[in-house]
Amino acid sequence: MFDQFEKLRIKTSETEINLVQKGTGEPVLLLHGYPQTHVMWHKVAPILAEQFSVVVPDLRGYGDSDKPFEIDNLELYSKRSMAKDQVEIMEKLGFESYHVVGHDRGARVGHRLTLDNASKVRSFTSLDVVPSETAFKNMNSDLSFAWFHWHLMRQPYPLPETLIGNSAKTYLDFLFETWTAVENAITPEAYKEYLRCFNNQDTIRSTCLDYRSVETDIKHDQVDFDRKLQCPVLVLWAGNMKKRPGWQTGNKLNMIEVWKEKAEKVQGEVIDCGHFLPEEAPQKVASTLIEFFKQVDC
């Protein structure tokens, strides 16, 4: 995976971020989601690197990036703090502006990055995410069932950390099984890396705090409630979540409509796969991103 990509660790003002990079051309920042690492882009990043400068980090608390922790310090893993890491690594790599693509947690980081640093973001792409505040305002039994992990991981320390940590492989396997629709989309090599990184008490502790920090994220979002993203926004989402009824949208939310509430220029489409779009439909994701980037940069 990531053959000929350069591997780096970059110190930011608050932590240290692990990443890989490759390519020339317009810069693209790819942000992964939970419970994964930068490895989730291993099928898409090489395609993009043929035309773009691609940067693929582990978010703080994930993969081989550092995992700072303070009990109940919700700012530590707020999306604002996690976005700041990404702005700083892009600056150190010499990129003043770039396309931001986020999946799952990475989309939440990317959304906040774009709100806080509008001049740096050429475009923002959200993969399979409804904005946090919108989701919680529209929470129903279907969405609550699909998002059981949110409610578990938001419980006080150390309850979720202990429960997940005592059965890390079982928990990880359950998420991959119920969140995918394309058989064998998670390759053995990628799974080995996910398990290595996830079966780690520091990772479990940090990722629970990431989810717990939604309390702070929503406060930040409420301040910016009436401020829309001005850059072009692409929304792609999973069309086959039969194993998780109510995923992302409950029984009434519409992906395009909820993002039109948050951005001025929105386009997007559903993809026939499960939650892990970059691994279940990599060619479709890559080609759609390339077309979108070229449209933005023309």
N, C-alpha and C positions, 0 to 999 in steps of 0.2 A: 504494500500500500504506500502511496505517496512517493513512488520512485522518482528520484531526481529532484524532489522538493528539498529545500534547505530547512534544516531544523534549528530553531532559535529559542532562547529564553530571554525575555526582555523585562527589566525592572521598571515598574511604574512607581508613582509616588506612594502607593499604598501596598503593593504586593509584587509578585513576579509571575509573568504569563508565559506559558509554553505555547509554541506555534510552529507551523510549517508554512513556507511560502514558495511560490514559483511563478514565472511568467513575466511578460512585458506588456505594456499597454495600459489602458485605464484600470485603476485599482478597484478590486472587489473584496470586501470583507465578509467572510462567511461565518456565521455564529450558530453553534449547535444548540440542541435542547437537552432535556432530561429524558432518560437517565444516561445520556451518551456523552461523547467527547468530540473533539475535532474529527475523529475517525469517521463519523457519520457522513462526511463529505467526500469519502475516498473514491466514490464513483463519479461524482460531479466535478470536483475540483480539477482533475487532470484535463477534462474537456474544456473547462473555462480557461485554464492556464495556457491553452493554445492561442488565445486571443487577448487575455487580460492578465494583469498582475494580481495574483490571488493570494490572499492572506487568510490562514485558517487556524485560529487560536482555540485553546481550551479556555472557557470562562473561568474566572476565579472560583475556587471551590470544586472544580471539576478536573478530570483527567490528571495531567501532570503539572498543572498550574498550582500555585500555592493556595493554601486553604486556611486563611485567617479565621479566627473564631473568638467570639466573646458572647457569653450567654445573654440573650435578650437584646443584643445590639443590632437592631433591625436596620440601621443605616449601613451596616457592614456589607450586607448582600442586597441592598436596595438596587433597583435597576439603574438608578442614577450613578451609584458607586461602580457597578459593574460596567456601565457604559463608559465611565471615565477611564477605566483601564484600557478599553479599546481605542478611545480617542488618543490616549498617550502612546500606545504602541504604534498606531498608524503615523503619528507625528515623528516618532523615532525612526520609522522606516522611510520617512521622507515623503509621505503622502498627505497633501493638504486637503484633498476632497476625494470622495470615493462612493461607490455603490455599496449599500448595506443590505445583506440578505440574512434573515434570521428564521430559524425553525424553533417552534416551541418556546422554551425559555429564551433562546437567542433572539426570537422575534420581539419579546418583551424588552430585552436589553436594547435591541435595535430601534424600537419605537421611542424609548426614552432618549437614546443617543441622538436621534433625529430631532426630537423636540428641543433638546438642550444645545444642539450644535448644528443648526439648520444650514449654515454656510458651508459645512464640511460634507454634507450628504447630497449626492447627485440624485440618488433614488433610494427608495426603501422597499424591500420585498418581505412580506410576511407569509410564512409557510404554516398553515393549519393552526391559526391562532385567532381567537376573539379577544379584543382588549379586556384587560382584567376587570376594570370597573364595570364595563358593560355586562360581562359574564355574571358577576356577583349580583348586580341589580336584577338580572333576569334568571337567577338560580331557581330551578325547579327540581322535582324528584329525578327526572331523567338525567339532567346535567350533574346533579349531585352524585348519582350512581356512577356515571362515567368518570367523574373527577374525584373518586374516593380518596385518591392519594393526596390531593390538595387538603382535604379535611383532616386526614391522618397526620400529615407532616406539619400542619399548623398547630397541632397540640403542643403543650408546654414541654420544654426540654426536661428530662431525657427520654420521655415516653416513646415517641416515634423512632428516635435514634436507636433505642434498645430493641424495639420490636423488629424493625427492618434489619438491624445489625445481626440479630440472632438467626435470621433466615435470608441473608442477602441474596444468595443465588436463586432461591425459590421465588423471592420477590421480583428480582430482575427478570427471571424467565417468564413469570406471569405477565409482566408489562409487555415484553416482546411478543408473547403469544397473543394477547388480547388487543394489542394496538396495531398489529400487522394484518394485511389482507393478502399479500403476495407471498406465497410459499418460498422459503429459502432466500428471501431478500436480505436477511442479515447473514452475511457470509461467516463461515467458521473463523476466519482470521480476524474479522471485525468483532465478532462475539467474544473471542478470547481477550481482546483488548478492553472491551466494555466490562467484562467480568473482572479483569485485573484491576481496573480503576475503580469499579463500583464496590467491590468486596474489600472495602477499606473504611475503617471507622471514621477517619477524618473526612472522607468524601461524604459519607452518610450524614455526618454531623453538619457539614457545610451546606449540603443540598437541602436538608430540612430547614436550616436557617434561611436559605434562599426562598423557599416557599412561605415560611413564616413572615418574611419581610414584605409580603403583599400588603400588609397593614400600612406600612410606610409608603409603598408604591401607590396605593390608592389615594393617600393624602397628597402625594405629588401630582397625581393625575387630576385630582379635584381642583387644584390650583390652576391647572392648564386646561380645564374642561372646555372652555370656549375657543381654545387655540388649535387650529387645524394645521396638519402638515402641509407645506406648500410644494414639496418636491413630488415628482411622480411616484405613485405607490402601486405595486403589483401584489395581488392577493391570490395565493394558490392554496387549495385545501383538499382534504381527503374525501373521496366520494363513497368509500366502502368501509364503514365502521359498524358493520352488522354485529360484531362481537361486543361493541360498546355503544348501545343505543343512547342517543342524546349527546354524543361526543361534541364538544365545543358549543353547540347551538341549542341544546335542550330540544324543545319541540316547536320553537317559534322564531329564533334568530336567523337572520340571513347574512352570510359572510360579507357580501359586497355592501349591503346596506349599512351594517355596523361600521365598516371601515370608511364609508362615505361620511359618517358622522365625525370621523377623526382626521380626514384628509380631503383636500380639494380635488385632487386628480387621482381617481382610483380605477383600475381595471383588474380583471382576474378571471379565473376559471377553476372549476372542480376537476380533479384528476382521479381516475379510477384506480385507487389504491388505498392503503391504510395510512396511519398517522406518519410513518417514516418515509415521506415523499422522496427524499434524495437517495434512499436505498431501494425503495420499491418501484420507483419510476424515474431513474436517473437520466435517461435520454430525454424524456419529456421535460423534466425540470430544467436540465441544462439548455436545451434548445429554446425553451420559453424565456429563460433568463437572458440568453444571448440576444434574442430578438428584442426584448424589452430594453436592455442596455443600449443597443444600437439606436433604438428609437429615441431614447433619452439624450444620447450624445450627438445625434445628428444636427 
